[in-house]
């Protein structure tokens, strides 16, 4: 008996329209607009976008900070950006999560009865307490702040450094000293308290990078731009200029460099042409998207510096695992009993890799003599259709039935049009674009790791089924599922 129910063609058009509407609402809900954060020490920034619905005073006996306080309640409607920010610079001294109801968030009693997380941050002279409160629509609270953590004003909560963050934890566990290069607006909460040394720099300003790269043995360049509001220019600056800046800093200031590991992308090579012809390192790169072209040009920049900077290029397949919020979306959709699939007539196949297997491969490549100035695909040897991947997720979530409906490939272009228009008007980048739609149309994003297996001894240690289960466990612990 099949568990995925494929609905009749007669109502698919209606489902396409519904899917487009839901997609537009989701993009509106999850957007992350840029905010200018004041640099002075006295101002307090709002924790949330929205409408102020009440201002009141609390006496010290009921105040969460133990002294009289002013309370400002902000209602976030579904049309507001659902990103929370730290109101002041300081140290987290209190975090408490409390289960509750899901009343409409604009009701004042929701502040007491609804599920919520209470946080208190202290700085010399005063404390600020704030709550994340669930509502009737937004029922999931995400807060990664921890007691003792130092935070910056305007910092987003719940952000992840996916590959780089997992890599740092792995290297620290092996006894390495780890430096992390960050932009000024990088969210760092997941790096606090784990023992890394943080450096801030501008990839377009080589001088600002010199201290970070001085006397390092290995550099893993995981940063990059996966979305752009300015088309090819944004991708070029994020994936090529940034790489060149880091390479120049390494070439002139790092006397001990053993290996520069550049984390590229399967998009740099373009899709395979059939299921039985997975991409290999010998194949000619034919990127089809602006993003893929910029990652390919980043590889070219790395190779041009080979006489000064020893390198290894890693092209991961589709990466998933702990700390990744993008690939968590199909998990969340299936948990809610719904799964839209792009493409009506053909299955779309992908190569996957669990993040911990990727990190093991990256470390192995960095320390291997055989990998000097080489390029490698890292992936699970078996490609899966998107439906097969989702069926494993369904089983691990113990969902008996999931309503699956197919969206025609052209359906991505209508929301992409409006998102692109919004990007031009606001200058804010979104992951959905014509560029991303072009990649999603392809049938075979598959590659082979035979070269890595042969030269590095690379192998998958965690099966896809176990990797999906580990991801689900992490997501549930963090209240993301």
Secondary structure, 3 states (H helix, E strand, C coil): CCCEEECCHHHHHHHHHHHHHHHHHHHHHHCCCCCCCCCCCCCCCCCCCCEEEEEEEECCCCCCCCCCEEEEEEECCCCCCCCCECCCCEEEEEEEEECCECCCCCCCCHHHHECEEEEEEEECCEEEEEEEECCCCCCCCCCCCCCCCEECCCCECCCCCHHHHHHHHHHHHCCCCCEEEECCCCCCHHHCCCCCEEEECCCCCHHHHHHHHCCCCEEEECCCCCCCCCCHHHHHHHHHHHHHHHHHHHHHHCCCCCEEEEECCHHHCCCCCCCCCCECCCCCCCCCCHHHHHHHHHHHHHHHCCCCCCEEEEEECEEECCCCCCCCHHHHHHHCCEEEEECCCCCCEECEEEHHHHHHHHHHHHHCHHHCCEEEEECCCCCEEHHHHHHHHHHHHCCCCEEEEEECCCHHHHHHHHHHHHHHHHCCCCCCCHHHHHHHCCCEECECCHHHHHHHCCCCCCCHHHHHHHHHHHHHHCCCC
